[in-house]
Amino acid sequence: MKILFIASLGILSLTQTSLACADNANGKNLYLQRCSMCHGTDLKATGPLANKSNPPTPDLTTSAFKKRLNDYPGVIVSSIILRPNGDLIPRTLRENGVKLSPHSWSVKDLRDLNQYMGGVISQKP
């Protein structure tokens, strides 16, 4: 019950402020610096490390991911960053000699990244 309450607070805090308040430039910057090496600039798992993780990096433009991002705004992004997958991301970076400086994620960062990714996903090819 305690975990459900904490999760509810997290969802509330991420959705409390309108996505219109999110900073698309910050979201893009975070994505390009911290995500594109695996997911690619197009979010389609085309980055140089995409096939170097186990499991391989997922394509974030699929209809299933788009639905999850829409249904649970911010939750998907924050859960990946908070790593329920254990050591997958740090291990993949370490094994491929990629060094990222630590980042203190804020709710604003998560919101901005969610908005940026949603915007890229919704663009027509």
C-alpha positions as CSV (number, residue, x, y, z in Angstrom):
1,M,0.0,0.0,0.0
2,K,2.9,2.3,0.9
3,I,4.5,1.8,-2.5
4,L,1.2,2.5,-4.3
5,F,0.9,5.8,-2.4
6,I,4.4,6.8,-3.3
7,A,3.9,5.9,-6.9
8,S,0.7,7.9,-6.9
9,L,2.5,10.9,-5.6
10,G,5.1,10.5,-8.3
11,I,2.5,10.4,-11.0
12,L,0.7,13.4,-9.5
13,S,3.9,15.4,-9.3
14,L,4.8,14.7,-12.9
15,T,1.4,15.5,-14.3
16,Q,0.5,18.3,-12.0
17,T,2.0,21.0,-14.1
18,S,0.8,21.3,-17.7
19,L,3.1,19.8,-20.3
20,A,2.9,23.3,-21.9
21,C,5.2,24.4,-19.1
22,A,7.8,21.8,-20.1
23,D,11.0,23.1,-21.7
24,N,11.4,21.4,-25.0
25,A,15.0,22.7,-25.4
26,N,16.0,21.1,-22.1
27,G,14.2,17.9,-23.0
28,K,16.0,17.7,-26.4
29,N,19.4,18.5,-24.7
30,L,18.9,15.8,-22.1
31,Y,17.8,13.3,-24.8
32,L,20.7,14.0,-27.1
33,Q,23.3,13.9,-24.3
34,R,22.0,10.9,-22.3
35,C,19.7,8.8,-24.5
36,S,20.6,9.1,-28.2
37,M,23.7,7.0,-28.0
38,C,21.4,4.0,-27.7
39,H,18.0,5.1,-29.0
40,G,19.4,7.3,-31.8
41,T,18.3,10.8,-32.7
42,D,15.2,9.4,-34.3
43,L,14.2,7.3,-31.2
44,K,14.2,4.2,-33.4
45,A,17.1,2.3,-31.7
46,T,19.6,3.5,-34.3
47,G,22.3,4.9,-31.9
48,P,25.8,3.4,-32.0
49,L,25.2,1.4,-28.8
50,A,21.7,0.1,-29.8
51,N,22.7,-3.5,-30.4
52,K,25.3,-3.6,-27.7
53,S,23.0,-4.1,-24.8
54,N,21.2,-7.3,-23.7
55,P,18.3,-7.0,-24.4
56,P,18.9,-4.7,-27.4
57,T,17.7,-1.1,-27.2
58,P,14.0,-0.8,-28.0
59,D,12.5,1.4,-30.8
60,L,10.7,4.1,-28.9
61,T,8.5,5.0,-31.9
62,T,6.4,1.8,-31.8
63,S,2.7,2.2,-31.3
64,A,3.0,0.2,-28.0
65,F,5.6,2.7,-26.6
66,K,3.7,5.7,-27.9
67,K,0.6,4.4,-26.0
68,R,2.5,3.9,-22.8
69,L,4.1,7.3,-23.0
70,N,0.6,8.9,-23.6
71,D,-1.2,6.8,-20.9
72,Y,1.5,7.3,-18.2
73,P,3.1,10.7,-18.9
74,G,6.4,11.0,-17.2
75,V,6.2,7.6,-15.5
76,I,7.8,5.7,-18.4
77,V,10.7,8.2,-18.7
78,S,11.3,8.4,-14.9
79,S,11.1,4.6,-14.4
80,I,13.7,4.0,-17.1
81,I,16.0,6.7,-15.6
82,L,15.5,5.3,-12.1
83,R,16.5,1.9,-13.5
84,P,14.2,-0.9,-12.6
85,N,16.3,-2.8,-15.2
86,G,19.2,-2.8,-12.7
87,D,22.6,-2.2,-14.1
88,L,21.7,-2.5,-17.8
89,I,22.3,1.1,-18.8
90,P,25.4,1.8,-16.7
91,R,26.9,-1.6,-17.7
92,T,26.3,-1.0,-21.5
93,L,27.9,2.4,-21.2
94,R,30.8,1.0,-19.2
95,E,31.4,-2.0,-21.5
96,N,31.6,0.4,-24.5
97,G,33.8,3.0,-22.9
98,V,31.2,5.7,-22.7
99,K,31.4,8.0,-19.7
100,L,28.5,10.1,-18.7
101,S,28.8,12.6,-15.9
102,P,26.2,12.1,-13.1
103,H,23.0,14.0,-13.4
104,S,20.7,15.0,-10.6
105,W,17.3,14.4,-12.3
106,S,14.5,16.8,-11.3
107,V,10.8,16.5,-11.9
108,K,11.2,19.3,-14.5
109,D,13.9,17.3,-16.4
110,L,11.6,14.2,-16.5
111,R,8.7,16.3,-17.7
112,D,10.9,18.1,-20.3
113,L,12.3,14.8,-21.6
114,N,8.8,13.2,-21.8
115,Q,7.5,16.2,-23.8
116,Y,10.5,16.1,-26.2
117,M,10.2,12.4,-26.8
118,G,6.4,12.6,-27.3
119,G,6.9,15.4,-29.8
120,V,9.5,13.4,-31.8
121,I,7.3,10.3,-31.7
122,S,4.2,12.2,-32.9
123,Q,6.0,13.8,-35.9
124,K,4.9,12.3,-39.2
125,P,7.7,10.7,-41.3
